[in-house]
């Protein structure tokens, strides 16, 4: 099967719809890649191509959210925000380059485990009790190492990075509001690096990326309208259910 097969009109419409749903999910609860990734697989892309295309497609809406809340982003424990940002860029580049040299057949075997891990992280982060604000007990080297590992994973696959970073940032002493804004900016940094690298890959399906991106913009607007009307817990249960179903499907396919 070709990495980037030609798309029929119904593929484009399906992907635009998936982008709409993913954008709505990201605005309300996160986990939009649990929709875009399987939609790209259904459109005929192999897992490696689907992962790269999904990362590129979701980046514009992610960057918009991050920049909108940038004033709340702050230093993290012993490290400045600029240091954390630089670590995220370097880790994102490393993860993206690692993905570029990963054989598609190996990545296809690895994906079910990555999706299982991402779903577990989403479920844990979405339903855990928010920790109280505490003083940082994490030394600079440990915080830098944790962020580097998360950033490499983010550049390589990315599912669940938001909740991994929220856990690390709140443990390091940030209030949840600042941690959310900081997390968004750091995720944008690592995904910007990955997007720039993936953009030069012949595995990326640009028609699929544009269809997902267009739908994602509409989904972001819809999510902003729904955010005061739909309980976030409903969306979180939905994302976990989608992730669980996707995990089972990936193991069986």
N, C-alpha and C positions, 0 to 999 in steps of 0.2 A: 504493500500500500504506500502511495506517495506521501511524503511528510506534509505537503501542502496541496491537497487535492483541490480542483476547481469547485466553487460553491454554486449551488443552484439557488434560485430565488427563495425557495422555502427554507433553505439553510440560513440565508441572510435574515429572513423574517424571524426564524427561531432564535438566532443569536441576538437579534435586537430585543426580542422578548426576554431572553435570558439576562441581557444587560440591564433591562428595566427592573427585573426582579432583584438582580445583584446590587444595583445601585440603591434600591429601596432597603435591602437588607443591611448594606453597609451604613446607611444613614441611621437605621434604627438599632441594629445590634451587632453588625459586623458579620464576616463570614461569606462575603459575596463570591469568593473564589470557589466555594462549594457548589455554586450554580454555574459559573462561567466555565470551569474546568470540564465537568461532564458534558456540557452543551457543546464544547469544542470537540470532544471525543465523538459525540453523536454526529457531528458534522463531517467526521472522517479524518481528523487530525490524529497523529500518534501522540502518546502522552508527553513526549519531550516537546514537540511543536505546540501542543495545547498549553503546556505550562508557560512557555515563553510568550505565546500570544496573549494568554490571560493576564500575565504580569504587565505587558504593554498596554492592554486595553483598560485595565483598572487604574493605571497610574494617574491620568488627568484628574479624575474625580477625587482620588486620594490626595493629590497635591493641593487641590482646591480646599479640601477640608483642613489640611495641615496648615496652610498659609492663613486661613481665616482665623485660626486659634493660636497663631504663633506668639502673641503677646503673653500668653499664659505659660509658655514653655520656660523652663528655668534650669539652673544648675542642679546636678544630681549628687548629693552627698559630697564626697571629696573631689569630684570631677566637675569641670565647668561644662556648660551646654555645648560650647564649641568643641571641646575634647570628645564628648559623647557623639556629636555630629560627625566628626572626622573618623572616629572608630566605626560608625555605622556605614559611612561611605566606603571605607577600606574593606570592611567585612562583606558588604554588598557586592563589591567588585570581585572579591575572592570567590564568593558563592556562585556568582554568575559565570565566571570563568571556569569553575569546576563543573557547572552544568553544561557549558559549551563542549567540554571534552568528554562528557559522559556518553557512552554508546546508547542509542535509543532502546536497544533490547534490554540493557541493564537497568535503565531508568524505568522501563515498563514493569520490570519485576519489583523495583523498589517502591513504585508509586503506592500500591495498597498499604504498605507500612507507613509511608509518609502521610497518607490521608487518615489512617487510623490514629497516628500521633496528633495530627492537626485537629481532628474531631475531639479527641480526649482533652487537648489543651483548651479548645473552645468551650467544651462542657464544664471543665473545671473553672475556667475564668468567668464564664457567664453566670454561674450559680453559686460561686463561693461567696462567703461573707467578706465584705470589704474590710481590710485591716485598718486599725486606727493609725493615726500619724505617730511615728516613733522616730527617735533620733537614729541616724545611720550607724549601724555596727559593721558596715562592709568597707574594708580598706580599698584604697584606690585601685590597686592591682587586681583585686577580685572583681570589682565592678567593671573594670575595663575588660577583663577576660570574659565575664558573663555576657556583656554587650557584644563583644566580638563574635562569640559563638552564636548568639541569636542572629547577628547580622549576616554571618556566613550562611546560616540556615535560611534566612530571609531571602538572600540573593539566589539560593539554590532552589527553594520550593516556596516558602513563605507562609503556608497555612499555619495559623495559630500564633504568629509572631506578636500580634497585638497583646494577647493575654500573657505571653511570656515576658514581654517588656513591662506590662503593668505590674506584674508580680515583682520583678526586679526593682523597678523604680519606687514602688511603695515600700518595699523592704529597705531600700537605700534611704528612705526618709521623706519622700515627696508626698504631698497631699494628693488625693485622688484626682482633683481637677487639674492641677499642674502636671501630674503624671500622665493624664490622658492627652493633654496638649503636647507634652514632651514626646510621648510615644508616637503621636501622629507625625511630628516633625522628623523623628529618627527613622520611622518607617518610610517616610517620603525619601529620606537621604539614601537608604539602602536600596530602595526600589528604583530611584532615579539612576543610580549607578548600574543596576541590573538592566534597566530599560535601555540605556545607551549601548550596552554591550549586546543585548538581544536584538537591537534594531539592525545590526549588521549581519544577522544570521539569516540564511536562506530557509530556515525552518519556520519563520514567522509568516502567518497568513494575514496579510494586511487588510484584505476585505473583511475577514472575520473580526479583526481587531477594531476596525472602524464601526462595524455593526454593533459590537458589544459596547464600545465607547459611547455611541449615540444613544443606545438604550440606557446606559449607565447614567448619562446626564439627566434624562427624563426620570430615571429612578431616584436620583438624588433629590430632585424637586418634589417627587411624590413622597419620598421619605420625610422630607421637611414638613410636608402637609400632614402626614400621618403621625408624626412624632408625638403630637399632643392628643392623638385620638386612639392610637392602638397600643395596648400594653406591650412594653419591650419584652416581657417574659414570654409572650406568645411567639414573637419572632425568634427568640433564643431557642425555644423548644423546636421550632420549625427548622432552624439551622442545624441543630444537633441531629434531628431526624433525617435531614438530607445528607448530612455527613455520614451517619451510620449506614444509610442505604447505599451511599456511594462506596463506602468501605467494603461492604459485602459484595457489591457488584464488581469492584476492582479485583477482589480476591477470586471471584468465580469466573471472570471473563478470560 
